[in-house]
Amino acid sequence: MLSDKTSFILTVAVAFGFSISGILNILDNFVIVTLLLLGFLLIVVNLFTYEKIQIEEYEKPTNTEEDFDID
């Protein structure tokens, strides 16, 4: 869904949004709370829907007898 860089930028924006809103005491505003909640939910949904790297897609190294041969 979102790339790593975009997800990191969104996380920082939501964290600063909560911090600044708390300092300015505007967390009672419905619009501010809605925007911050939507950003947070987008981060959580992205966390669970992000495509995981499948190890099976890569070529696995094979072991040969030479790897274990001790001289």
mmCIF file of the N, C-alpha and C atoms, coordinates in Angstrom:
data_MODEL
# 
_entry.id   MODEL 
# 
loop_
_atom_site.group_PDB 
_atom_site.id 
_atom_site.type_symbol 
_atom_site.label_atom_id 
_atom_site.label_alt_id 
_atom_site.label_comp_id 
_atom_site.label_asym_id 
_atom_site.label_entity_id 
_atom_site.label_seq_id 
_atom_site.pdbx_PDB_ins_code 
_atom_site.Cartn_x 
_atom_site.Cartn_y 
_atom_site.Cartn_z 
_atom_site.occupancy 
_atom_site.B_iso_or_equiv 
_atom_site.pdbx_formal_charge 
_atom_site.auth_seq_id 
_atom_site.auth_comp_id 
_atom_site.auth_asym_id 
_atom_site.auth_atom_id 
_atom_site.pdbx_PDB_model_num 
ATOM 1   N N  . MET A 1 1  ? 0.835   -1.172  0.000  1.00 0.00 ? 1  MET A N  1 
ATOM 2   C CA . MET A 1 1  ? 0.000   0.000   0.000  1.00 0.00 ? 1  MET A CA 1 
ATOM 3   C C  . MET A 1 1  ? 0.887   1.245   0.000  1.00 0.00 ? 1  MET A C  1 
ATOM 4   N N  . LEU A 1 2  ? 1.491   1.579   1.097  1.00 0.00 ? 2  LEU A N  1 
ATOM 5   C CA . LEU A 1 2  ? 2.397   2.722   1.169  1.00 0.00 ? 2  LEU A CA 1 
ATOM 6   C C  . LEU A 1 2  ? 3.825   2.219   1.244  1.00 0.00 ? 2  LEU A C  1 
ATOM 7   N N  . SER A 1 3  ? 4.723   2.978   0.661  1.00 0.00 ? 3  SER A N  1 
ATOM 8   C CA . SER A 1 3  ? 6.131   2.581   0.740  1.00 0.00 ? 3  SER A CA 1 
ATOM 9   C C  . SER A 1 3  ? 6.662   2.877   2.142  1.00 0.00 ? 3  SER A C  1 
ATOM 10  N N  . ASP A 1 4  ? 7.858   2.406   2.418  1.00 0.00 ? 4  ASP A N  1 
ATOM 11  C CA . ASP A 1 4  ? 8.460   2.611   3.732  1.00 0.00 ? 4  ASP A CA 1 
ATOM 12  C C  . ASP A 1 4  ? 8.666   4.100   4.015  1.00 0.00 ? 4  ASP A C  1 
ATOM 13  N N  . LYS A 1 5  ? 9.148   4.819   3.011  1.00 0.00 ? 5  LYS A N  1 
ATOM 14  C CA . LYS A 1 5  ? 9.423   6.241   3.193  1.00 0.00 ? 5  LYS A CA 1 
ATOM 15  C C  . LYS A 1 5  ? 8.132   7.023   3.437  1.00 0.00 ? 5  LYS A C  1 
ATOM 16  N N  . THR A 1 6  ? 7.101   6.736   2.676  1.00 0.00 ? 6  THR A N  1 
ATOM 17  C CA . THR A 1 6  ? 5.817   7.417   2.839  1.00 0.00 ? 6  THR A CA 1 
ATOM 18  C C  . THR A 1 6  ? 5.199   7.093   4.187  1.00 0.00 ? 6  THR A C  1 
ATOM 19  N N  . SER A 1 7  ? 5.302   5.837   4.595  1.00 0.00 ? 7  SER A N  1 
ATOM 20  C CA . SER A 1 7  ? 4.765   5.427   5.882  1.00 0.00 ? 7  SER A CA 1 
ATOM 21  C C  . SER A 1 7  ? 5.492   6.129   7.031  1.00 0.00 ? 7  SER A C  1 
ATOM 22  N N  . PHE A 1 8  ? 6.822   6.264   6.912  1.00 0.00 ? 8  PHE A N  1 
ATOM 23  C CA . PHE A 1 8  ? 7.604   6.957   7.940  1.00 0.00 ? 8  PHE A CA 1 
ATOM 24  C C  . PHE A 1 8  ? 7.213   8.439   8.014  1.00 0.00 ? 8  PHE A C  1 
ATOM 25  N N  . ILE A 1 9  ? 7.049   9.081   6.869  1.00 0.00 ? 9  ILE A N  1 
ATOM 26  C CA . ILE A 1 9  ? 6.657   10.495  6.841  1.00 0.00 ? 9  ILE A CA 1 
ATOM 27  C C  . ILE A 1 9  ? 5.273   10.678  7.466  1.00 0.00 ? 9  ILE A C  1 
ATOM 28  N N  . LEU A 1 10 ? 4.341   9.785   7.167  1.00 0.00 ? 10 LEU A N  1 
ATOM 29  C CA . LEU A 1 10 ? 3.005   9.857   7.750  1.00 0.00 ? 10 LEU A CA 1 
ATOM 30  C C  . LEU A 1 10 ? 3.045   9.657   9.257  1.00 0.00 ? 10 LEU A C  1 
ATOM 31  N N  . THR A 1 11 ? 3.866   8.736   9.720  1.00 0.00 ? 11 THR A N  1 
ATOM 32  C CA . THR A 1 11 ? 4.004   8.493   11.156 1.00 0.00 ? 11 THR A CA 1 
ATOM 33  C C  . THR A 1 11 ? 4.541   9.721   11.872 1.00 0.00 ? 11 THR A C  1 
ATOM 34  N N  . VAL A 1 12 ? 5.558   10.359  11.289 1.00 0.00 ? 12 VAL A N  1 
ATOM 35  C CA . VAL A 1 12 ? 6.125   11.575  11.884 1.00 0.00 ? 12 VAL A CA 1 
ATOM 36  C C  . VAL A 1 12 ? 5.097   12.699  11.881 1.00 0.00 ? 12 VAL A C  1 
ATOM 37  N N  . ALA A 1 13 ? 4.335   12.825  10.786 1.00 0.00 ? 13 ALA A N  1 
ATOM 38  C CA . ALA A 1 13 ? 3.318   13.875  10.703 1.00 0.00 ? 13 ALA A CA 1 
ATOM 39  C C  . ALA A 1 13 ? 2.227   13.692  11.760 1.00 0.00 ? 13 ALA A C  1 
ATOM 40  N N  . VAL A 1 14 ? 1.792   12.451  11.959 1.00 0.00 ? 14 VAL A N  1 
ATOM 41  C CA . VAL A 1 14 ? 0.757   12.191  12.971 1.00 0.00 ? 14 VAL A CA 1 
ATOM 42  C C  . VAL A 1 14 ? 1.307   12.440  14.374 1.00 0.00 ? 14 VAL A C  1 
ATOM 43  N N  . ALA A 1 15 ? 2.536   12.030  14.617 1.00 0.00 ? 15 ALA A N  1 
ATOM 44  C CA . ALA A 1 15 ? 3.138   12.255  15.940 1.00 0.00 ? 15 ALA A CA 1 
ATOM 45  C C  . ALA A 1 15 ? 3.284   13.751  16.224 1.00 0.00 ? 15 ALA A C  1 
ATOM 46  N N  . PHE A 1 16 ? 3.790   14.514  15.254 1.00 0.00 ? 16 PHE A N  1 
ATOM 47  C CA . PHE A 1 16 ? 3.891   15.965  15.433 1.00 0.00 ? 16 PHE A CA 1 
ATOM 48  C C  . PHE A 1 16 ? 2.508   16.605  15.545 1.00 0.00 ? 16 PHE A C  1 
ATOM 49  N N  . GLY A 1 17 ? 1.551   16.065  14.805 1.00 0.00 ? 17 GLY A N  1 
ATOM 50  C CA . GLY A 1 17 ? 0.185   16.586  14.888 1.00 0.00 ? 17 GLY A CA 1 
ATOM 51  C C  . GLY A 1 17 ? -0.396  16.436  16.284 1.00 0.00 ? 17 GLY A C  1 
ATOM 52  N N  . PHE A 1 18 ? -0.220  15.252  16.868 1.00 0.00 ? 18 PHE A N  1 
ATOM 53  C CA . PHE A 1 18 ? -0.688  15.052  18.237 1.00 0.00 ? 18 PHE A CA 1 
ATOM 54  C C  . PHE A 1 18 ? 0.052   15.963  19.218 1.00 0.00 ? 18 PHE A C  1 
ATOM 55  N N  . SER A 1 19 ? 1.353   16.091  19.038 1.00 0.00 ? 19 SER A N  1 
ATOM 56  C CA . SER A 1 19 ? 2.151   16.924  19.948 1.00 0.00 ? 19 SER A CA 1 
ATOM 57  C C  . SER A 1 19 ? 1.757   18.392  19.864 1.00 0.00 ? 19 SER A C  1 
ATOM 58  N N  . ILE A 1 20 ? 1.715   18.920  18.667 1.00 0.00 ? 20 ILE A N  1 
ATOM 59  C CA . ILE A 1 20 ? 1.386   20.340  18.477 1.00 0.00 ? 20 ILE A CA 1 
ATOM 60  C C  . ILE A 1 20 ? -0.051  20.624  18.906 1.00 0.00 ? 20 ILE A C  1 
ATOM 61  N N  . SER A 1 21 ? -0.963  19.716  18.569 1.00 0.00 ? 21 SER A N  1 
ATOM 62  C CA . SER A 1 21 ? -2.361  19.916  18.974 1.00 0.00 ? 21 SER A CA 1 
ATOM 63  C C  . SER A 1 21 ? -2.511  19.883  20.487 1.00 0.00 ? 21 SER A C  1 
ATOM 64  N N  . GLY A 1 22 ? -1.756  19.021  21.132 1.00 0.00 ? 22 GLY A N  1 
ATOM 65  C CA . GLY A 1 22 ? -1.806  18.960  22.594 1.00 0.00 ? 22 GLY A CA 1 
ATOM 66  C C  . GLY A 1 22 ? -1.215  20.206  23.228 1.00 0.00 ? 22 GLY A C  1 
ATOM 67  N N  . ILE A 1 23 ? -0.117  20.711  22.653 1.00 0.00 ? 23 ILE A N  1 
ATOM 68  C CA . ILE A 1 23 ? 0.503   21.917  23.198 1.00 0.00 ? 23 ILE A CA 1 
ATOM 69  C C  . ILE A 1 23 ? -0.412  23.129  23.028 1.00 0.00 ? 23 ILE A C  1 
ATOM 70  N N  . LEU A 1 24 ? -1.040  23.226  21.850 1.00 0.00 ? 24 LEU A N  1 
ATOM 71  C CA . LEU A 1 24 ? -1.924  24.365  21.573 1.00 0.00 ? 24 LEU A CA 1 
ATOM 72  C C  . LEU A 1 24 ? -3.329  24.176  22.149 1.00 0.00 ? 24 LEU A C  1 
ATOM 73  N N  . ASN A 1 25 ? -3.570  23.027  22.737 1.00 0.00 ? 25 ASN A N  1 
ATOM 74  C CA . ASN A 1 25 ? -4.858  22.727  23.381 1.00 0.00 ? 25 ASN A CA 1 
ATOM 75  C C  . ASN A 1 25 ? -6.022  22.795  22.389 1.00 0.00 ? 25 ASN A C  1 
ATOM 76  N N  . ILE A 1 26 ? -5.815  22.234  21.193 1.00 0.00 ? 26 ILE A N  1 
ATOM 77  C CA . ILE A 1 26 ? -6.884  22.218  20.191 1.00 0.00 ? 26 ILE A CA 1 
ATOM 78  C C  . ILE A 1 26 ? -7.354  20.796  19.880 1.00 0.00 ? 26 ILE A C  1 
ATOM 79  N N  . LEU A 1 27 ? -7.079  19.858  20.767 1.00 0.00 ? 27 LEU A N  1 
ATOM 80  C CA . LEU A 1 27 ? -7.532  18.490  20.544 1.00 0.00 ? 27 LEU A CA 1 
ATOM 81  C C  . LEU A 1 27 ? -9.041  18.339  20.749 1.00 0.00 ? 27 LEU A C  1 
ATOM 82  N N  . ASP A 1 28 ? -9.703  19.374  21.219 1.00 0.00 ? 28 ASP A N  1 
ATOM 83  C CA . ASP A 1 28 ? -11.159 19.328  21.357 1.00 0.00 ? 28 ASP A CA 1 
ATOM 84  C C  . ASP A 1 28 ? -11.848 19.593  20.022 1.00 0.00 ? 28 ASP A C  1 
ATOM 85  N N  . ASN A 1 29 ? -11.103 20.101  19.044 1.00 0.00 ? 29 ASN A N  1 
ATOM 86  C CA . ASN A 1 29 ? -11.671 20.394  17.734 1.00 0.00 ? 29 ASN A CA 1 
ATOM 87  C C  . ASN A 1 29 ? -11.927 19.082  16.988 1.00 0.00 ? 29 ASN A C  1 
ATOM 88  N N  . PHE A 1 30 ? -13.163 18.928  16.495 1.00 0.00 ? 30 PHE A N  1 
ATOM 89  C CA . PHE A 1 30 ? -13.573 17.692  15.839 1.00 0.00 ? 30 PHE A CA 1 
ATOM 90  C C  . PHE A 1 30 ? -12.765 17.424  14.570 1.00 0.00 ? 30 PHE A C  1 
ATOM 91  N N  . VAL A 1 31 ? -12.460 18.453  13.809 1.00 0.00 ? 31 VAL A N  1 
ATOM 92  C CA . VAL A 1 31 ? -11.722 18.289  12.552 1.00 0.00 ? 31 VAL A CA 1 
ATOM 93  C C  . VAL A 1 31 ? -10.300 17.799  12.823 1.00 0.00 ? 31 VAL A C  1 
ATOM 94  N N  . ILE A 1 32 ? -9.652  18.371  13.819 1.00 0.00 ? 32 ILE A N  1 
ATOM 95  C CA . ILE A 1 32 ? -8.281  17.974  14.171 1.00 0.00 ? 32 ILE A CA 1 
ATOM 96  C C  . ILE A 1 32 ? -8.250  16.519  14.628 1.00 0.00 ? 32 ILE A C  1 
ATOM 97  N N  . VAL A 1 33 ? -9.177  16.164  15.486 1.00 0.00 ? 33 VAL A N  1 
ATOM 98  C CA . VAL A 1 33 ? -9.227  14.790  15.992 1.00 0.00 ? 33 VAL A CA 1 
ATOM 99  C C  . VAL A 1 33 ? -9.507  13.810  14.856 1.00 0.00 ? 33 VAL A C  1 
ATOM 100 N N  . THR A 1 34 ? -10.393 14.170  13.942 1.00 0.00 ? 34 THR A N  1 
ATOM 101 C CA . THR A 1 34 ? -10.718 13.301  12.813 1.00 0.00 ? 34 THR A CA 1 
ATOM 102 C C  . THR A 1 34 ? -9.511  13.095  11.904 1.00 0.00 ? 34 THR A C  1 
ATOM 103 N N  . LEU A 1 35 ? -8.789  14.159  11.578 1.00 0.00 ? 35 LEU A N  1 
ATOM 104 C CA . LEU A 1 35 ? -7.610  14.044  10.720 1.00 0.00 ? 35 LEU A CA 1 
ATOM 105 C C  . LEU A 1 35 ? -6.518  13.196  11.371 1.00 0.00 ? 35 LEU A C  1 
ATOM 106 N N  . LEU A 1 36 ? -6.276  13.420  12.648 1.00 0.00 ? 36 LEU A N  1 
ATOM 107 C CA . LEU A 1 36 ? -5.253  12.635  13.346 1.00 0.00 ? 36 LEU A CA 1 
ATOM 108 C C  . LEU A 1 36 ? -5.657  11.166  13.466 1.00 0.00 ? 36 LEU A C  1 
ATOM 109 N N  . LEU A 1 37 ? -6.935  10.913  13.719 1.00 0.00 ? 37 LEU A N  1 
ATOM 110 C CA . LEU A 1 37 ? -7.414  9.540   13.818 1.00 0.00 ? 37 LEU A CA 1 
ATOM 111 C C  . LEU A 1 37 ? -7.335  8.831   12.471 1.00 0.00 ? 37 LEU A C  1 
ATOM 112 N N  . LEU A 1 38 ? -7.676  9.512   11.386 1.00 0.00 ? 38 LEU A N  1 
ATOM 113 C CA . LEU A 1 38 ? -7.577  8.914   10.060 1.00 0.00 ? 38 LEU A CA 1 
ATOM 114 C C  . LEU A 1 38 ? -6.121  8.604   9.698  1.00 0.00 ? 38 LEU A C  1 
ATOM 115 N N  . GLY A 1 39 ? -5.217  9.502   10.041 1.00 0.00 ? 39 GLY A N  1 
ATOM 116 C CA . GLY A 1 39 ? -3.801  9.249   9.801  1.00 0.00 ? 39 GLY A CA 1 
ATOM 117 C C  . GLY A 1 39 ? -3.310  8.051   10.590 1.00 0.00 ? 39 GLY A C  1 
ATOM 118 N N  . PHE A 1 40 ? -3.716  7.964   11.847 1.00 0.00 ? 40 PHE A N  1 
ATOM 119 C CA . PHE A 1 40 ? -3.316  6.834   12.693 1.00 0.00 ? 40 PHE A CA 1 
ATOM 120 C C  . PHE A 1 40 ? -3.877  5.525   12.153 1.00 0.00 ? 40 PHE A C  1 
ATOM 121 N N  . LEU A 1 41 ? -5.150  5.519   11.753 1.00 0.00 ? 41 LEU A N  1 
ATOM 122 C CA . LEU A 1 41 ? -5.754  4.303   11.217 1.00 0.00 ? 41 LEU A CA 1 
ATOM 123 C C  . LEU A 1 41 ? -5.105  3.890   9.904  1.00 0.00 ? 41 LEU A C  1 
ATOM 124 N N  . LEU A 1 42 ? -4.699  4.864   9.089  1.00 0.00 ? 42 LEU A N  1 
ATOM 125 C CA . LEU A 1 42 ? -3.999  4.550   7.847  1.00 0.00 ? 42 LEU A CA 1 
ATOM 126 C C  . LEU A 1 42 ? -2.664  3.876   8.124  1.00 0.00 ? 42 LEU A C  1 
ATOM 127 N N  . ILE A 1 43 ? -1.978  4.336   9.152  1.00 0.00 ? 43 ILE A N  1 
ATOM 128 C CA . ILE A 1 43 ? -0.707  3.714   9.534  1.00 0.00 ? 43 ILE A CA 1 
ATOM 129 C C  . ILE A 1 43 ? -0.928  2.284   10.007 1.00 0.00 ? 43 ILE A C  1 
ATOM 130 N N  . VAL A 1 44 ? -1.946  2.060   10.820 1.00 0.00 ? 44 VAL A N  1 
ATOM 131 C CA . VAL A 1 44 ? -2.212  0.718   11.360 1.00 0.00 ? 44 VAL A CA 1 
ATOM 132 C C  . VAL A 1 44 ? -2.645  -0.233  10.248 1.00 0.00 ? 44 VAL A C  1 
ATOM 133 N N  . VAL A 1 45 ? -3.500  0.235   9.346  1.00 0.00 ? 45 VAL A N  1 
ATOM 134 C CA . VAL A 1 45 ? -3.936  -0.615  8.235  1.00 0.00 ? 45 VAL A CA 1 
ATOM 135 C C  . VAL A 1 45 ? -2.750  -0.944  7.339  1.00 0.00 ? 45 VAL A C  1 
ATOM 136 N N  . ASN A 1 46 ? -1.892  0.031   7.096  1.00 0.00 ? 46 ASN A N  1 
ATOM 137 C CA . ASN A 1 46 ? -0.703  -0.211  6.278  1.00 0.00 ? 46 ASN A CA 1 
ATOM 138 C C  . ASN A 1 46 ? 0.235   -1.215  6.944  1.00 0.00 ? 46 ASN A C  1 
ATOM 139 N N  . LEU A 1 47 ? 0.288   -1.204  8.248  1.00 0.00 ? 47 LEU A N  1 
ATOM 140 C CA . LEU A 1 47 ? 1.144   -2.127  8.979  1.00 0.00 ? 47 LEU A CA 1 
ATOM 141 C C  . LEU A 1 47 ? 0.750   -3.575  8.721  1.00 0.00 ? 47 LEU A C  1 
ATOM 142 N N  . PHE A 1 48 ? -0.544  -3.842  8.633  1.00 0.00 ? 48 PHE A N  1 
ATOM 143 C CA . PHE A 1 48 ? -1.016  -5.207  8.465  1.00 0.00 ? 48 PHE A CA 1 
ATOM 144 C C  . PHE A 1 48 ? -1.221  -5.610  7.012  1.00 0.00 ? 48 PHE A C  1 
ATOM 145 N N  . THR A 1 49 ? -1.309  -4.654  6.089  1.00 0.00 ? 49 THR A N  1 
ATOM 146 C CA . THR A 1 49 ? -1.558  -5.001  4.693  1.00 0.00 ? 49 THR A CA 1 
ATOM 147 C C  . THR A 1 49 ? -0.322  -4.864  3.820  1.00 0.00 ? 49 THR A C  1 
ATOM 148 N N  . TYR A 1 50 ? 0.779   -4.405  4.381  1.00 0.00 ? 50 TYR A N  1 
ATOM 149 C CA . TYR A 1 50 ? 1.995   -4.240  3.591  1.00 0.00 ? 50 TYR A CA 1 
ATOM 150 C C  . TYR A 1 50 ? 2.494   -5.602  3.148  1.00 0.00 ? 50 TYR A C  1 
ATOM 151 N N  . GLU A 1 51 ? 2.837   -5.714  1.875  1.00 0.00 ? 51 GLU A N  1 
ATOM 152 C CA . GLU A 1 51 ? 3.278   -6.995  1.336  1.00 0.00 ? 51 GLU A CA 1 
ATOM 153 C C  . GLU A 1 51 ? 4.615   -7.391  1.946  1.00 0.00 ? 51 GLU A C  1 
ATOM 154 N N  . LYS A 1 52 ? 4.611   -8.542  2.550  1.00 0.00 ? 52 LYS A N  1 
ATOM 155 C CA . LYS A 1 52 ? 5.826   -9.042  3.165  1.00 0.00 ? 52 LYS A CA 1 
ATOM 156 C C  . LYS A 1 52 ? 6.711   -9.681  2.096  1.00 0.00 ? 52 LYS A C  1 
ATOM 157 N N  . ILE A 1 53 ? 8.009   -9.599  2.275  1.00 0.00 ? 53 ILE A N  1 
ATOM 158 C CA . ILE A 1 53 ? 8.937   -10.214 1.334  1.00 0.00 ? 53 ILE A CA 1 
ATOM 159 C C  . ILE A 1 53 ? 8.882   -11.724 1.534  1.00 0.00 ? 53 ILE A C  1 
ATOM 160 N N  . GLN A 1 54 ? 8.635   -12.405 0.463  1.00 0.00 ? 54 GLN A N  1 
ATOM 161 C CA . GLN A 1 54 ? 8.546   -13.856 0.531  1.00 0.00 ? 54 GLN A CA 1 
ATOM 162 C C  . GLN A 1 54 ? 9.930   -14.458 0.314  1.00 0.00 ? 54 GLN A C  1 
ATOM 163 N N  . ILE A 1 55 ? 10.402  -15.207 1.277  1.00 0.00 ? 55 ILE A N  1 
ATOM 164 C CA . ILE A 1 55 ? 11.723  -15.814 1.176  1.00 0.00 ? 55 ILE A CA 1 
ATOM 165 C C  . ILE A 1 55 ? 11.721  -16.884 0.086  1.00 0.00 ? 55 ILE A C  1 
ATOM 166 N N  . GLU A 1 56 ? 10.581  -17.510 -0.141 1.00 0.00 ? 56 GLU A N  1 
ATOM 167 C CA . GLU A 1 56 ? 10.505  -18.566 -1.140 1.00 0.00 ? 56 GLU A CA 1 
ATOM 168 C C  . GLU A 1 56 ? 10.746  -18.041 -2.547 1.00 0.00 ? 56 GLU A C  1 
ATOM 169 N N  . GLU A 1 57 ? 10.564  -16.748 -2.789 1.00 0.00 ? 57 GLU A N  1 
ATOM 170 C CA . GLU A 1 57 ? 10.754  -16.180 -4.114 1.00 0.00 ? 57 GLU A CA 1 
ATOM 171 C C  . GLU A 1 57 ? 12.233  -16.110 -4.490 1.00 0.00 ? 57 GLU A C  1 
ATOM 172 N N  . TYR A 1 58 ? 13.103  -16.049 -3.504 1.00 0.00 ? 58 TYR A N  1 
ATOM 173 C CA . TYR A 1 58 ? 14.523  -15.926 -3.775 1.00 0.00 ? 58 TYR A CA 1 
ATOM 174 C C  . TYR A 1 58 ? 15.149  -17.300 -3.914 1.00 0.00 ? 58 TYR A C  1 
ATOM 175 N N  . GLU A 1 59 ? 16.240  -17.335 -4.636 1.00 0.00 ? 59 GLU A N  1 
ATOM 176 C CA . GLU A 1 59 ? 16.950  -18.596 -4.813 1.00 0.00 ? 59 GLU A CA 1 
ATOM 177 C C  . GLU A 1 59 ? 17.674  -18.949 -3.527 1.00 0.00 ? 59 GLU A C  1 
ATOM 178 N N  . LYS A 1 60 ? 17.335  -20.078 -2.983 1.00 0.00 ? 60 LYS A N  1 
ATOM 179 C CA . LYS A 1 60 ? 17.962  -20.515 -1.747 1.00 0.00 ? 60 LYS A CA 1 
ATOM 180 C C  . LYS A 1 60 ? 19.318  -21.136 -2.065 1.00 0.00 ? 60 LYS A C  1 
ATOM 181 N N  . PRO A 1 61 ? 20.313  -20.856 -1.253 1.00 0.00 ? 61 PRO A N  1 
ATOM 182 C CA . PRO A 1 61 ? 21.619  -21.482 -1.507 1.00 0.00 ? 61 PRO A CA 1 
ATOM 183 C C  . PRO A 1 61 ? 21.550  -22.972 -1.219 1.00 0.00 ? 61 PRO A C  1 
ATOM 184 N N  . THR A 1 62 ? 22.319  -23.709 -1.976 1.00 0.00 ? 62 THR A N  1 
ATOM 185 C CA . THR A 1 62 ? 22.353  -25.154 -1.769 1.00 0.00 ? 62 THR A CA 1 
ATOM 186 C C  . THR A 1 62 ? 23.673  -25.536 -1.119 1.00 0.00 ? 62 THR A C  1 
ATOM 187 N N  . ASN A 1 63 ? 23.618  -26.494 -0.249 1.00 0.00 ? 63 ASN A N  1 
ATOM 188 C CA . ASN A 1 63 ? 24.813  -26.996 0.419  1.00 0.00 ? 63 ASN A CA 1 
ATOM 189 C C  . ASN A 1 63 ? 25.352  -28.192 -0.351 1.00 0.00 ? 63 ASN A C  1 
ATOM 190 N N  . THR A 1 64 ? 26.640  -28.210 -0.491 1.00 0.00 ? 64 THR A N  1 
ATOM 191 C CA . THR A 1 64 ? 27.285  -29.350 -1.147 1.00 0.00 ? 64 THR A CA 1 
ATOM 192 C C  . THR A 1 64 ? 28.193  -30.026 -0.132 1.00 0.00 ? 64 THR A C  1 
ATOM 193 N N  . GLU A 1 65 ? 28.705  -31.175 -0.507 1.00 0.00 ? 65 GLU A N  1 
ATOM 194 C CA . GLU A 1 65 ? 29.605  -31.893 0.392  1.00 0.00 ? 65 GLU A CA 1 
ATOM 195 C C  . GLU A 1 65 ? 30.898  -31.118 0.603  1.00 0.00 ? 65 GLU A C  1 
ATOM 196 N N  . GLU A 1 66 ? 31.297  -30.307 -0.375 1.00 0.00 ? 66 GLU A N  1 
ATOM 197 C CA . GLU A 1 66 ? 32.522  -29.537 -0.250 1.00 0.00 ? 66 GLU A CA 1 
ATOM 198 C C  . GLU A 1 66 ? 32.414  -28.502 0.865  1.00 0.00 ? 66 GLU A C  1 
ATOM 199 N N  . ASP A 1 67 ? 31.190  -28.017 1.129  1.00 0.00 ? 67 ASP A N  1 
ATOM 200 C CA . ASP A 1 67 ? 30.998  -27.031 2.195  1.00 0.00 ? 67 ASP A CA 1 
ATOM 201 C C  . ASP A 1 67 ? 31.325  -27.625 3.561  1.00 0.00 ? 67 ASP A C  1 
ATOM 202 N N  . PHE A 1 68 ? 31.117  -28.915 3.728  1.00 0.00 ? 68 PHE A N  1 
ATOM 203 C CA . PHE A 1 68 ? 31.317  -29.550 5.016  1.00 0.00 ? 68 PHE A CA 1 
ATOM 204 C C  . PHE A 1 68 ? 32.642  -30.328 5.094  1.00 0.00 ? 68 PHE A C  1 
ATOM 205 N N  . ASP A 1 69 ? 33.377  -30.296 4.020  1.00 0.00 ? 69 ASP A N  1 
ATOM 206 C CA . ASP A 1 69 ? 34.640  -31.046 3.954  1.00 0.00 ? 69 ASP A CA 1 
ATOM 207 C C  . ASP A 1 69 ? 35.709  -30.320 4.759  1.00 0.00 ? 69 ASP A C  1 
ATOM 208 N N  . ILE A 1 70 ? 36.225  -30.990 5.805  1.00 0.00 ? 70 ILE A N  1 
ATOM 209 C CA . ILE A 1 70 ? 37.267  -30.404 6.664  1.00 0.00 ? 70 ILE A CA 1 
ATOM 210 C C  . ILE A 1 70 ? 38.576  -31.072 6.327  1.00 0.00 ? 70 ILE A C  1 
ATOM 211 N N  . ASP A 1 71 ? 39.587  -30.278 5.995  1.00 0.00 ? 71 ASP A N  1 
ATOM 212 C CA . ASP A 1 71 ? 40.896  -30.829 5.663  1.00 0.00 ? 71 ASP A CA 1 
ATOM 213 C C  . ASP A 1 71 ? 41.871  -30.670 6.779  1.00 0.00 ? 71 ASP A C  1 
# 
